[in-house]
Structure formats: structure tokens, C-alpha cells
Amino acid sequence: MSPDEKDRKEPLLLDHNYDGIQEYDNPLPRWWLYLFFGTIAYSILYLLNVVPWLGTGKGRLANYEAEMAAAHARQAAAPRGPMTEAALLALTRDRTALALGREIFVGKCAPCHREDGGGLIGPNLTDDTWIHGGRPLEMLKTVNDGVPAKGMPTWSQVLKPNEVAAVVAYGYSLRGTHPPNPKPPEGTKLETEPSAAPGSSGPP
């Protein structure tokens, strides 16, 4: 290697100094510069919303608009007005609602009522005796308002209305499933059943 080539590969001293200290001219690696300028170019494309492969659709704005449209559609399809007993009973025949209700029940209710509804700290949900009423709307009120004196949270402050309705429908579907070693009956026996019975004898 010639002296000239060696000099070109080594950092060069700049022609200025400060307090007797000279600075090297040590340029950044090319790969770092390419990456730096590439990020600048990408940020411009992102700002102009011309990066269709960033996620799905035609860009971030199109994705946002599509998600908002889907949310509005779900909101429009949601039931309006107060929940009725007939609507709750209909959910006991809706496998999607029961699946959502089971997921919530297992995650939030099972620690007190057991996963099979047989009762633990909380009462047994599978028999025909109820402390706060066993009709669908009575169950809905209990779940919504909670029973703070006995440690049951006010679930309407935690769950969405459709989630409360789903977990009530699932809890109602547990009636008559006869789990092993259930908690003894508590409360008052439900004398009359709602006019429309659930479509299945137990949870899905």
C-alpha cells in the first residue's frame, strides 16, 4: 500500500485547534449515513400517507377511517334503550354472547362463584335459590350494581353494557347444571321461571 493510500484511509487532522487540541476528521460509516437518510425519506413518505404496506389498506389514514367506520357500524347495531327480560333470554340462545359471557365469568366471577358456578365465597348459581333474585333482570341489576357489603364489585363501572348482559346470560345458563360439591342453597327459592326458557341446558 502506498503512503498516499494509507493517508487516505487514516483520519486526518483538521486545520484548527482549541487550547492545543486538534480534532480528527473522522467521518461516519457509509452504512450509518444510508440508514440516516433512509429514515428521513421514510418519514416524509409516512407524513404524506403513501406507505400502503405499513399495516393493511392504503395507508394509516385509510386504516383509521376503516376502523372508525367499523366502530360506528357496531355502535349502530348495538341495542338501544333498557335491556329487557326477553332480550336477556335471547342472549342465552346466542352462542357468541355465551362465549363472551363465559370468558368474562371465568376471568372475573369464578374466583367467588367457581368456574362451574357451584359457589365459593359467592353463592351457588346453579340451583334455584337466590339471595338477590334469580330472574334475568334481577341478575342484571345485581351484576350492574354489585353487592359492596359482601365484596361484589359494581361491575357496570368495569364492564361494558354488552359484556354485563353476556355474563348475565351465561350465569343464567348455568342454572340446573349440577356441578360436583356445590355450595348449599342460600336465599329464596325462585317460584316461577321466566316465560321463555334458555335454548340449552347448560353453557356451551
N, C-alpha and C positions, 0 to 999 in steps of 0.2 A: 504494500500500500504506500503510495507516495505521500510526502509530507503535506501536500495540498489537500489530498483526500482525507487524511487524518484530521487536519484542521477543520474541514467542513463538518465532520461528524462530531466534533467536540464542542461543547458550549463555548460561546465567545463572550469575552468581557465587553460590556458596554462602555462607551467612552465617557461616562460620567461616574462620579463617586460622591459619597457622602461621608464625611468625617473619616476619610481614609478607607472607606469600604467601597469596593467596586461590585457591581451587580452583573451576574451572568445573564446572557441572553439564552434562556433555556426554554424553547417553545414546547407547547403541549403536544402530546402524541396525536397523529392524524386521526386515529380511530375515535379519540375523545372529541375532537373538533367535528367529525362527521356526525357523531351522536348528538352533540350540542345543537348543531344547525338543523339536524333532522327533527329534534323536538320542537324547535321554533316553527318549522314548516308544518308539522303536525298540529301544533296549537292553532295556527291560522286556519287550517282546514277544519278543525273541530269548531272553531268560533263561527265559521261560515256554514256549519252543518252540512258538510259534504264528505262525511266519513260513513258511508252506508254500512260498512262491516263492523262498526262499533256497536255491538249488540245485535239487534234484529231490526228489520224495517228499513226505512230510508234515511235514518239519522236520528239523533237524540230528540229533536223536536217532534218528528213524526212518531217516535216511540211514546213520548209524553202525551201527545194528542190521542193516540190509540188507547193508552191506558186510562186516560180521563174519560174517553167515550165509553169504555167498558165499565168504568165505575158508575157513570151516570145511568147506564143501562141496568146495572144491578140495583141501583137505588130506585129506579122507576119500577122494577119488578118486585121490590120488597112490599110486603103487605102494609096497608095504611090503616090507621085507626087502632083502637084497642084490640088486643088478642081475645078471641072468643073460645069457648069450650070446644066448639065444632072444629075450629082451626087447629087447636092443640091435638085433638083426637086424630085429625087428618095427618098430622106430623108423625103419629105413632105408626102410620102405614107407609111413611116415606123413608125408604132405606138410606137416602142421602142424609136426611135430617137425623135419623137414628145413629148413623155412623159418626156424624159430628157430635151428637149428644154423648155417645159412648166415649169419644176421645176426651171431651171435657170432663165427663164424670170420672174417668179413670185418673185424669191428671189432678182434679181439684176436689172431687167429692169422696173418692174411695178411701182416703185416709180416715174419714169419720164414719162412712157408711159401708165400707168394704167394697171391693171391686165387683162382687156379685150382688151388692145391695143388701146383704144379710144383716148389716148393722154392726157397729163397733162402739165408738164414742157416741155417734149419732144413732137414731132409731133404725130398725129394720124397715126397708122399703118394699119388701116382697110380700108382706102379709096384708090383711085387710083392716088393720087398726092404725089410726093416725092421730098424732098429737095436735097438729095444726090444720087438719083437713086433708083428705085424700082425693078430692075431686081435682080435675086438671087446673081449673082457675085458682083453687086454693093452694095447690102445689106451686103454681106460678107466683102467687103472692109471697109465699114463704121463701122461695128462691130469690125473688127480687128484693124483698125487704130484709131477708136474713132473720136470724134469731140471736141478736147480740148477747142477750143474757146467758145463752148456752154456748156461745162461741162460734155460731154460724155467721159468716160474713154477709154483708149486704152485697150480693152478687151483681145487682144491677149497676153497681159502681165499678165493677171489674169486667163483666161480660157485656157483649152487645145484645140488643133485644132478640135477634135471631138465635144467638147462642144460648140465651136463657131459655127460650122456647124449645130449642133442640134438646137441652139437657133435661127439661121437664118431661118432654115426650119420651126420652129414653128412660128416665126414672119411673114413669108410669108404665112403660113396657116391662119393667122388672116384676110387676105385681104377679103373684102366683107362680113364680119360677122355682120356689122351694130350694134354696141353697142349703148346703150342709151346715149344721150347727148355727142356725140363725139366732139373733138376739130375741129374747122373749117379747111378746106383743106389748106395746105401750100405747096409751091414748084411748080413743073411742073407735069402736068398730064402724066401718063405713056401711051403712044400711042399704043404700041404693047406689047402683053403678050408673055412670053416665049413659045416656041413651044409645050412643054408638060405641061399641067395644073396639079395642085395638085389632088390627088386622092379623097380628101374630100373637102367640102365647108367650113370647119372650124376646130378648134382644137379638139382633141379627148375628 
